[in-house]
Amino acid sequence: AVTAADETKMDAYNAYDAVGALNDEIWPRPLMTEEVASRLSELYTDLFNTIATKRASWVDGSADIDAEWDAYLADLAKMHVDEYVELSQEAYDVFNNAVTAYTK
């Protein structure tokens, strides 16, 4: 039986579908080694805490983005943002290549 909650969910889905807001792409779920997953997890914690904290202070006006931007980028570099991006990109590339090979 279809419940009222199910109907509400379908109404919401149909509303998004009607305006073209749904994405048909496969959401990437790249597989990675335990070592890479662990390293990404380590890096993620500091990086995204810093990003969220700075974003909040810039949005609420308690800090000056122009005055802090260069130091912010330097902090991200010290937290190995480039390594995080590289490891994430490698995992995504493996996933994307597998999807491409499968869909040919």
Order of alpha helices (4+ residues) and beta strands (2+ residues): alpha-alpha-alpha-alpha
